């Protein structure tokens, strides 16, 4: 639950201004966690939800192109 709250807060901030280093760091940590957790989610709807959350985090962190759900 805290994971999606952190990502949502940082994404929201990125929509109104450039992310500060603290929020970008939070997003990078969330991205790492999501990449570890997503493969172990057994629920199809849950997997889709967290894949979308991962994509939003990548975009908000400014990591460029999304390639198959993993950052470059």
N, C-alpha and C positions, 0 to 999 in steps of 0.2 A: 504494500500500500504506500509506504513512504517513497518508494522508487518512482511511482507515477506522479506523486505529489511534487517531488523534486524536479522531475523533467518538466512537468506542466508549468511550474513556477518560472523556471529558467527560459522555457520557450516563450511564455507570455512576456517576460522581460525583453527577450530578443526581438519581439515584434515592435516594441516601442523605442528601443535604443540599442546601441552596441553593447554586447555583454561585457561585464567587467571580468577580470581574471578569476575571481572567486566563483562566479556563476559558470563560467566556461569550464573551470576545473571540476565543478559539481557535475556538469553534463558529461565530461570525459569519464569520470568515475561511473556514472550511470550507464554509459555506453558499454564500458567494460563488463559491468555486472549483467546487463541485458544480453550481451553476446554469450555469456556463460550460462545464463538461466534459460533462455528461449529454447534451446534444443531439448531441455528436460521437461518442458510443459507438455502434459499429456492431453490437454483439452484444445481442440482445434480453434474454438473461439478465443480462448485465452492466448494461444500462440499468435493469432492474427492481431489481437489487441496489442500485445507487447512488441510485435514486429513493427506496427505503426508507431508506437511510442519510440522505438529505436530509430526509426527513420526521422521522426520529428527532432529527436535529440541530435542526430547527425547534422541535419540542416541548420538547426539553431546554433550548433557549435562551429559552424562554418567549415566543415570538413570536406566540402566539395561534393563531387558526384557520389551517388549511392550506387554501389555495385552489388547486386544480389542480396541486399540487406546487411552487408558488412562494410565497414569503412575502409578506405584505402590509406 
